[in-house]
Amino acid sequence: MSKRWMFVWAFLALAPADSARAEAPVYERRWFYSATNLQVDEAADELIALTRRAAKAGYNGLMLADYKLNILDRVPDRYFANVRRLREAAEAEEVEIIPAVFPIGYSSGLLAHDPNLAEGMPVEAAPFVVRGGEARPIPPAAPLYGNGGMEDARGDRLDGFAFQDDPGAGSFVDGSVFHSGGRSLRLEAKGGSPNRRAIRTIAVEPRRVYRFSAWVKAEGLRPAASFRLLILGAGEGGRALTFFEGGVASDQDWKRVEVVFNSLDQTKVNAYIGLWAPSGGRVWVDDVAVEPMGLANVLRRDGCPLVVTSDDGRTTYEEGRDFEPVSDPKLGRVPWDGEYSFSHDGPPVRVSAGGRIRDGQKLRVSWHHPVAVHGSQVMCCPSDPKVETLLRDQARRVNELFRPRTFFMSHDEIRCLNWDRSCLDRGLTSGEILADNVKRCAAILEEVAPGCQIVVWSDMFDPTHNAVAGPYYLVNGTLEGSWLGLPPRVTVANWNSGKAAESLAFFADRGHRQILAGYYDVDDLSGFTRWDAAARGVRGVDGFMYTTWERKYWLLEEYGRAMAGRPTDDGRKTL
C-alpha cells in the first residue's frame, strides 16, 4: 500500500488531540514537499512562486523530489538554469532545499543508466525447443486457464471456476457483448457482495514466469482502479504474487490488460479477475489467459546468470559458442529509459553455426527477470556493486548542483529484494542487506558532503510498519533488523500514521531525531493535529513536513501556522 493511501486509511486510528495539553511547540524544521520536474520552465516558475508563498507562511525547508536528479548527466542546460533560479529564490527567502537522492525503492531513475541492475527473480529450467535455429518456450499442451472465453456456463455460473461472486446478481454471463466467441463475463457494481470476482485455480511450475492477461471493456466504472488481475499462491498463507490495480479506464472499448508474475515455490495459484468495492458502472471480461513467458526483459549481469542446458541437464551449453549472445533490446527502454514493458515476447536463444545444439532439440533455460509492482515500480538490486557506483555519482552531482545542508534518502517501499545471485550469495537476510545498504549510503553522503544532515523515510526501518518478518510484497524473507544499519545521526521522516505512538517511540529510543510527514491531502488540519498529539513528549521530534502527493497546497498557510503554534484562521490555537 502506498504512503498516501495508507495514511488516509489509517488516520482515524490516531487518538484525537487532547485539549488539556500544553500549547503546541514551534517545530524547528517546517518543510513542504514538492515533486517537480525542473526541466520544465513553467514547473520551475510554479515552484519558485510556491517557495515564496511557503516562506511567508513560516516554512524554512523544501523537500525536492525530481526524477531528473537521477540523470543529471543527460539533462539539458535549461535544467541547470532553472535550478539556479530556484536556489536564488530559496536563498532569498531563507528556505533550505533538501534534495531527494538514492532511489532504492522507486528505481527507474537509477535503472535508466543500466536496466540490467533491476532486482532479478529466478526462472529455473524452463523447457525450450529449437525450431529453425531458434529456441523458444514450449507451450503447454492445453490452456492453463480453462474456459477463459467464458463460453461454458450454467446460466450465469461459469463452469470450472473455484468461486464467483453473486452469479445472476452482480456477475453475469453475457451473450450480447463479447470480445470473441459468443459470451463474456459481465461484472456490475450491484448485488449483495462488495466485490465482483471470479477465481480459477491454475496449475503452474515452480520458479517460472507467467503472463496473466484479459480483454476488458468498461462502462461508467467507478473507481477505475477497482478492476484488478490478482494472483495468490494456493499454498499455505496464499502469498500475493501480483500487485496490479487499474489498467482500465472508466469508459473504454475492449483493451488487453496484463500482469506478469513469478510462481516462486508454488505449484498452484488462484487467479482472480474482478472488481474490488466498485461504487458504480460495469465491466466485461473475456479471453482470459495464463501463459508461460520467454526471455522478455531477461537480465544480463553477473548476479543474474543465463544457463542453457540439455533437456536432461547433463550438458551445459556455452554462450558465444553453442548459442549467440542473448539480450532483450527492449529491456528497461519502453516507453523510456528506466521503464519496463512486459507486453513483448522477448528474444529467442539463437543457435550458433557449428555449435552443439541441434534443430528439434529440447533445452532447459534458466534466467532472471524483473517484476513491476503496482503497474510500474521496479526495484534495483542493492547488492550489485554498480548500483553503489551510480549512487555515489548521484550524490556527487547533486551536491555540486545544490550544495545542500541536508539530503533526503529515498529508501521507501522496497518491494522486491534478495532473489538474484548478487543478493543470495551474500548469505544475508533482506533486512541485513537493507541495513548494509543504508549504512553505506549514509557514508557516501558523509564522504561527499562532510557534516551534512541526512533524512530518510521511516517505513523500511520500522518494525511496526514495513520492516517485518514477512511476507512483504515480493521481498524474500525477513526485513527485520534493517534498522540496525541506520546511523543514529540520520533523521527519520515518520509517516506511520497507523501506529504513530509505537513508531515514534521506537525511533526515539534508538536516538533518532524525527520529522512528522503529515497532511497527505486531507481536507482539514487533522493531518497536523493528530500527528502533533501523538508526538507530545517524544524526544527528538523537531520537524513537520507538509506532504502532498496530489500537489494540493491550499492548506499550506494553515499548516504553517499550526507548525509555529500560531492561531489558525478560525481563531483557535492549534494543539
C-alpha positions in Angstrom: 0.0 0.0 0.0 1.4 3.4 -0.9 2.3 6.1 1.7 -0.6 8.3 0.5 -3.3 5.6 0.7 -2.0 4.1 3.9 -2.1 7.5 5.6 -5.7 8.2 4.5 -6.9 4.7 5.5 -5.2 4.7 8.9 -5.6 8.3 10.0 -8.7 7.7 12.1 -6.7 5.2 14.2 -4.8 8.0 15.8 -6.0 9.4 19.0 -7.6 12.9 18.8 -5.7 15.8 20.2 -6.1 16.3 24.0 -7.4 19.8 24.6 -5.9 19.8 28.1 -2.3 19.5 26.7 0.1 22.4 26.8 0.2 24.8 23.9 2.0 23.4 20.8 5.7 23.9 20.4 7.2 25.6 17.4 8.7 23.0 15.1 12.3 23.8 14.2 12.1 22.3 10.8 9.0 23.4 8.9 9.2 21.8 5.5 6.9 21.3 2.5 7.2 18.5 -0.1 7.2 19.0 -3.9 7.7 16.6 -6.7 8.7 18.9 -9.6 10.3 18.4 -12.9 12.6 21.4 -13.1 13.4 20.7 -16.7 10.0 22.3 -17.5 10.3 26.1 -17.2 6.6 26.5 -16.2 7.0 24.0 -13.4 10.1 25.8 -12.2 8.2 29.0 -12.2 5.4 27.5 -10.1 7.8 26.0 -7.6 9.6 29.3 -7.2 6.3 31.0 -6.5 5.3 28.2 -4.1 8.6 28.6 -2.3 8.0 32.3 -1.8 4.5 31.7 -0.6 5.7 29.0 1.8 8.3 31.3 3.2 5.6 33.9 4.0 3.7 31.1 5.8 6.7 30.3 8.0 8.3 27.3 6.2 12.0 27.0 6.1 12.6 23.9 4.1 11.6 22.5 0.6 12.0 18.7 0.2 12.5 18.4 -3.5 11.8 15.2 -5.3 12.8 15.4 -9.0 13.3 12.3 -11.2 15.9 14.4 -13.1 18.2 14.3 -10.1 18.9 10.7 -11.0 20.0 11.5 -14.6 21.9 14.8 -14.2 24.5 13.5 -16.7 21.9 13.8 -19.5 19.6 16.8 -18.7 19.8 20.0 -21.0 21.3 23.3 -19.9 17.9 24.8 -19.1 17.6 22.4 -16.3 20.6 23.8 -14.6 19.4 27.3 -15.3 16.1 26.6 -13.6 17.9 25.1 -10.6 19.9 28.3 -10.3 16.7 30.3 -10.3 15.2 28.2 -7.7 18.3 28.3 -5.5 18.4 32.1 -5.7 14.7 32.4 -4.8 15.0 29.9 -1.9 18.2 31.6 -0.5 16.5 35.0 -0.7 13.6 33.6 1.3 15.8 31.6 3.7 14.3 28.3 2.6 16.6 25.4 2.6 16.4 23.0 -0.3 16.6 19.3 0.7 17.1 17.2 -2.5 16.0 13.6 -2.6 18.6 11.0 -3.6 19.2 7.2 -3.7 16.0 5.8 -5.4 16.3 2.3 -3.9 12.6 1.6 -3.8 11.4 3.5 -6.9 14.4 2.9 -9.0 13.5 4.0 -12.5 15.9 6.9 -12.5 18.8 4.7 -11.4 17.8 1.9 -13.8 17.8 4.4 -16.7 21.6 4.2 -16.6 21.6 0.4 -16.7 18.3 -1.6 -16.8 20.1 -4.8 -16.0 20.5 -3.6 -12.4 16.9 -4.4 -11.6 16.4 -7.0 -8.9 16.0 -10.3 -10.7 13.5 -13.1 -9.9 14.7 -16.6 -10.9 13.3 -18.8 -13.6 14.8 -22.3 -13.3 15.0 -24.9 -16.1 12.1 -23.7 -18.3 11.5 -26.0 -21.3 12.5 -24.6 -24.7 12.6 -26.3 -28.1 14.8 -25.5 -31.2 12.9 -24.8 -34.4 14.7 -23.2 -37.4 17.8 -22.4 -35.4 15.9 -20.6 -32.6 14.9 -21.9 -29.2 11.6 -20.7 -27.7 9.5 -21.8 -24.8 7.4 -25.0 -25.3 3.8 -24.0 -24.9 1.6 -26.1 -22.6 -0.4 -28.9 -24.2 -3.7 -27.2 -23.1 -4.6 -23.7 -21.9 -3.6 -23.2 -18.3 -6.6 -21.0 -17.7 -9.6 -23.1 -18.9 -12.8 -21.6 -20.0 -11.1 -18.2 -20.4 -13.5 -17.4 -23.2 -16.4 -17.6 -20.7 -18.3 -19.9 -23.1 -19.1 -22.7 -20.7 -21.7 -21.8 -18.1 -24.9 -22.9 -16.4 -27.0 -19.8 -16.5 -24.8 -17.1 -15.0 -22.5 -19.5 -13.2 -19.2 -20.2 -15.1 -18.0 -23.8 -15.3 -14.7 -24.7 -13.8 -14.3 -21.7 -11.5 -13.4 -22.2 -7.9 -15.6 -19.2 -6.9 -17.8 -16.5 -8.4 -19.4 -13.6 -6.5 -23.1 -13.3 -6.9 -23.9 -15.1 -10.1 -27.0 -13.6 -11.6 -26.9 -10.6 -9.2 -23.5 -8.9 -9.6 -21.8 -11.2 -12.1 -23.4 -12.4 -15.4 -22.6 -14.5 -18.4 -23.3 -12.0 -21.3 -24.2 -13.4 -24.7 -24.6 -10.0 -26.4 -21.3 -8.3 -25.6 -18.1 -10.2 -26.1 -14.5 -9.9 -27.4 -14.5 -13.2 -29.2 -16.7 -16.4 -29.3 -20.2 -15.8 -28.2 -20.0 -14.8 -24.5 -18.2 -12.8 -21.9 -18.3 -12.2 -18.1 -20.1 -9.0 -17.1 -19.4 -7.6 -13.6 -21.6 -4.9 -12.2 -21.5 -2.7 -9.1 -24.6 -4.1 -7.7 -25.7 -7.2 -5.8 -25.1 -8.4 -2.2 -21.3 -8.6 -2.1 -19.0 -5.6 -2.0 -16.7 -7.3 -4.6 -17.3 -8.9 -8.0 -14.7 -11.6 -8.6 -14.3 -14.9 -10.4 -11.5 -17.2 -9.2 -9.9 -20.1 -11.0 -7.2 -22.4 -9.6 -4.3 -22.9 -12.1 -1.5 -25.5 -12.0 1.9 -23.9 -12.5 5.5 -25.0 -12.4 7.6 -23.5 -9.5 10.1 -20.7 -10.3 8.7 -19.9 -13.7 7.4 -16.6 -15.2 3.9 -16.2 -16.5 1.7 -13.6 -18.1 -1.8 -13.2 -16.8 -4.0 -11.3 -19.3 -7.6 -10.5 -20.1 -9.6 -8.4 -22.6 -11.7 -5.8 -20.7 -14.4 -3.4 -21.8 -15.7 -0.8 -19.3 -18.7 1.5 -18.9 -19.0 4.1 -16.2 -16.7 2.2 -13.9 -16.0 4.0 -10.6 -13.3 4.0 -9.4 -11.4 2.7 -12.5 -8.8 1.2 -10.2 -11.4 -1.1 -8.7 -10.6 -3.6 -11.5 -7.8 -6.0 -10.8 -6.0 -9.0 -12.0 -4.6 -10.8 -9.0 -2.6 -14.0 -8.4 -2.4 -15.6 -5.0 -0.4 -18.7 -4.2 -2.7 -21.6 -3.5 -0.3 -23.0 -0.9 -0.2 -22.2 2.8 -0.6 -18.5 3.5 -1.8 -17.6 0.0 1.1 -15.2 -0.7 0.2 -12.5 -3.3 2.3 -12.8 -6.4 0.9 -9.8 -8.3 0.1 -6.2 -7.2 -1.9 -4.7 -10.1 -4.6 -2.1 -9.9 -6.3 -0.4 -12.8 -5.0 -0.6 -16.4 -8.6 0.1 -17.2 -10.3 3.5 -17.9 -13.8 4.2 -16.5 -15.1 4.1 -20.1 -13.3 2.1 -22.7 -13.7 -0.3 -25.6 -12.1 -3.7 -25.5 -8.5 -3.5 -24.3 -6.0 -6.1 -23.3 -4.6 -5.8 -19.8 -1.9 -8.0 -18.3 0.3 -8.6 -15.3 3.5 -10.7 -15.1 4.2 -13.0 -12.1 6.8 -15.4 -10.9 5.4 -18.6 -9.4 8.2 -18.8 -6.8 7.7 -22.1 -4.9 4.0 -22.6 -5.8 2.6 -25.5 -7.8 -0.9 -24.0 -7.9 -2.1 -20.4 -7.9 -5.6 -18.8 -7.6 -6.2 -16.4 -10.5 -8.6 -13.6 -9.7 -10.4 -11.3 -12.1 -12.9 -8.8 -10.9 -13.9 -5.6 -9.2 -13.0 -4.7 -5.6 -15.5 -2.4 -3.9 -16.8 -0.6 -7.0 -19.2 2.3 -6.5 -20.7 2.2 -10.0 -20.5 1.0 -13.5 -19.7 -2.3 -15.1 -17.0 -4.2 -17.0 -17.0 -7.1 -19.4 -14.1 -9.6 -19.3 -13.2 -12.1 -22.0 -10.4 -14.2 -23.4 -8.6 -14.6 -20.1 -5.2 -16.4 -20.3 -2.3 -17.5 -18.2 0.7 -18.3 -20.3 4.4 -19.1 -19.7 6.8 -16.4 -20.8 10.1 -16.5 -22.5 13.1 -14.2 -22.2 11.2 -10.9 -22.2 13.3 -8.5 -20.1 16.0 -11.1 -19.4 18.6 -9.5 -17.1 22.2 -9.9 -18.1 24.8 -9.3 -15.3 27.0 -11.5 -13.2 24.3 -11.8 -10.5 21.7 -12.9 -13.0 23.3 -15.8 -14.9 21.7 -17.2 -18.1 22.1 -21.0 -18.2 21.2 -23.2 -21.1 21.4 -27.0 -20.7 20.3 -30.1 -22.5 16.8 -31.4 -21.5 18.3 -33.9 -19.1 20.6 -31.2 -17.5 23.8 -33.1 -18.2 25.2 -30.8 -20.8 25.7 -27.0 -20.2 26.0 -25.0 -23.4 28.3 -22.0 -23.8 27.1 -18.6 -24.9 29.1 -17.4 -27.9 30.0 -21.0 -28.8 26.8 -23.0 -28.8 24.4 -20.1 -29.0 24.6 -16.4 -29.8 24.8 -13.8 -27.0 21.3 -13.2 -25.6 19.8 -9.8 -24.8 16.5 -8.1 -24.9 16.8 -4.7 -26.7 13.5 -3.6 -25.1 14.8 -4.2 -21.5 14.1 -1.1 -19.5 13.6 1.1 -22.5 9.8 1.1 -23.1 8.3 3.7 -23.1 11.5 5.4 -22.0 14.8 4.6 -20.2 14.3 3.1 -16.8 10.7 1.8 -17.5 9.8 -1.8 -18.3 7.2 -3.1 -20.6 6.2 -6.8 -20.4 4.0 -6.9 -23.5 6.6 -8.4 -25.9 7.7 -11.9 -26.3 11.4 -11.4 -25.7 14.3 -12.8 -27.8 14.9 -16.4 -28.7 18.0 -18.4 -28.0 19.7 -18.4 -31.4 21.8 -21.4 -32.2 25.4 -20.8 -33.3 26.6 -22.5 -36.5 29.0 -25.2 -35.6 27.7 -25.5 -32.0 26.5 -28.5 -30.2 22.8 -27.6 -30.2 20.7 -29.3 -33.0 17.4 -28.4 -34.6 14.4 -30.0 -32.9 16.4 -30.4 -29.6 14.7 -29.7 -26.3 16.6 -27.4 -23.9 16.3 -26.2 -20.3 16.8 -22.4 -19.8 17.3 -20.6 -16.5 17.5 -16.8 -16.2 16.3 -13.8 -14.1 13.7 -11.2 -14.8 12.4 -8.0 -13.1 8.8 -7.6 -11.9 6.7 -4.4 -11.8 4.7 -3.7 -8.7 1.5 -1.6 -8.9 2.0 -1.3 -12.7 5.3 0.4 -12.9 7.5 0.2 -9.8 10.7 -1.8 -10.5 13.4 -2.1 -7.8 17.1 -2.1 -8.2 19.4 -4.8 -6.8 21.2 -3.0 -3.9 23.9 -5.8 -3.8 25.3 -5.2 -7.3 28.5 -3.1 -7.0 27.5 -0.9 -10.0 24.5 0.3 -8.0 26.7 1.8 -5.4 28.8 3.4 -8.1 25.7 5.1 -9.5 24.6 6.2 -6.1 28.0 7.7 -5.4 27.9 9.5 -8.7 24.4 10.9 -8.0 25.5 12.1 -4.6 28.5 14.0 -6.1 26.4 15.6 -8.8 23.5 16.6 -6.5 26.0 18.0 -4.0 27.8 20.1 -6.7 24.4 21.4 -8.0 22.8 22.4 -4.7 25.5 22.4 -2.0 22.7 21.3 0.3 23.0 21.2 4.1 20.6 18.2 4.2 20.0 15.2 1.9 16.8 13.1 1.8 17.4 9.3 1.2 14.6 7.7 -0.8 14.7 4.2 0.9 10.9 3.7 0.9 8.6 0.9 -0.1 11.3 -1.5 -1.3 9.0 -4.3 -2.6 11.3 -6.8 -4.3 14.6 -7.9 -2.8 17.0 -10.8 -2.3 16.2 -13.1 -5.2 19.2 -13.0 -7.6 22.7 -14.3 -7.0 24.1 -10.8 -6.2 21.9 -10.9 -3.1 21.7 -14.6 -2.3 25.4 -15.2 -2.5 26.0 -12.8 0.4 24.2 -15.1 2.8 22.3 -12.2 4.4 18.6 -11.7 5.1 16.7 -9.0 3.3 16.8 -6.9 6.5 20.6 -7.3 6.7 21.0 -6.4 3.0 19.0 -3.2 3.5 20.8 -2.4 6.8 24.1 -2.6 4.9 22.9 -0.5 2.0 21.5 2.4 4.1 24.7 2.4 6.2 26.8 2.6 3.0 24.5 5.3 1.6 24.9 7.5 4.7 28.6 7.0 4.5 28.6 8.1 0.8 26.8 11.3 1.8 29.2 12.0 4.6 32.2 11.4 2.2 30.7 13.7 -0.5 29.5 16.4 1.9 31.2 16.1 5.3 28.9 17.2 8.2 25.8 17.2 6.1 22.4 16.3 7.7 20.6 13.2 6.4 16.9 12.3 6.5 15.3 9.0 5.4 11.7 7.8 5.1 10.7 5.6 8.1 8.8 2.7 6.7 11.6 0.3 5.7 13.3 0.6 9.1 10.2 0.5 11.2 9.2 -2.9 12.8 5.6 -1.6 13.2 5.4 -0.8 9.5 7.2 -2.4 6.6 10.4 -3.8 8.3 8.6 -7.0 9.2 9.2 -10.8 9.2 7.1 -11.1 6.1 5.8 -11.7 3.7 6.1 -8.2 2.5 5.2 -7.8 -1.2 7.9 -9.7 -3.1 10.7 -9.4 -0.6 12.4 -12.7 0.0 12.4 -13.5 3.7 12.5 -11.1 6.7 13.2 -7.4 6.7 13.7 -7.4 10.5 16.9 -5.8 11.6 17.1 -3.3 8.7 17.1 -0.5 11.3 20.4 -1.8 12.7 22.2 -0.2 9.7 20.6 3.2 10.2 23.1 5.6 11.9 21.6 7.4 14.9 22.6 10.7 13.3 20.1 10.1 10.5 16.8 11.9 11.0 13.7 9.8 10.3 10.7 11.2 8.3 8.0 9.3 10.0 4.8 8.5 8.0 3.5 5.6 10.0 0.2 7.2 11.0 -1.5 3.8 11.7 0.9 3.1 14.6 2.2 6.6 15.3 2.8 6.3 19.0 4.7 3.0 18.7 6.7 4.1 15.7 7.7 7.5 17.2 8.8 5.8 20.4 10.8 3.1 18.6 12.9 5.6 16.7 13.3 8.0 19.6 14.6 5.1 21.7 17.2 4.5 19.1 18.4 8.1 19.3 17.0 9.4 16.0 15.6 12.8 15.5 12.2 12.8 13.7 10.2 14.8 11.3 6.5 14.2 11.1 5.4 13.6 7.5 1.9 14.8 7.7 -1.0 16.3 5.8 -1.3 13.6 3.0 -4.1 15.5 1.1 -6.7 15.5 3.8 -9.2 18.4 3.8 -8.5 19.9 7.2 -5.9 20.3 10.0 -6.3 16.7 11.2 -3.1 16.0 9.2 -1.3 18.1 11.7 -3.3 17.9 15.0 -3.3 14.1 15.4 0.4 13.7 14.5 1.2 16.5 16.9 -0.7 14.9 19.7 1.0 11.6 19.1 4.4 13.2 19.2 3.9 15.1 22.5 6.6 14.0 25.0 8.6 12.1 22.4 12.3 13.1 22.4 13.8 14.5 19.2 10.7 15.3 17.2 11.7 18.7 15.8 10.1 18.9 12.4 6.9 18.7 10.4 6.6 18.3 6.6 3.5 19.3 4.6 3.5 16.1 2.5 1.2 16.2 -0.6 1.1 13.6 -3.4 -1.7 15.5 -5.3 0.0 18.9 -5.3 -2.7 20.2 -3.1 -1.3 23.3 -1.4 -4.5 25.1 -0.4 -3.9 24.4 3.3 -0.2 25.4 3.2 -0.7 28.6 5.2 -2.9 26.9 7.8 -0.4 24.1 8.4 2.4 26.7 8.5 0.6 28.5 11.4 0.0 25.2 13.1 3.7 24.3 12.9 4.5 27.6 14.6 1.8 27.3 17.2 0.0 30.4 15.9 -3.7 30.9 15.8 -5.5 29.3 12.8 -7.9 31.2 10.5 -10.9 30.4 12.8 -9.1 31.9 15.8 -8.4 28.6 17.6 -5.0 27.8 18.9 -3.6 24.7 17.3 -2.9 21.9 19.7 
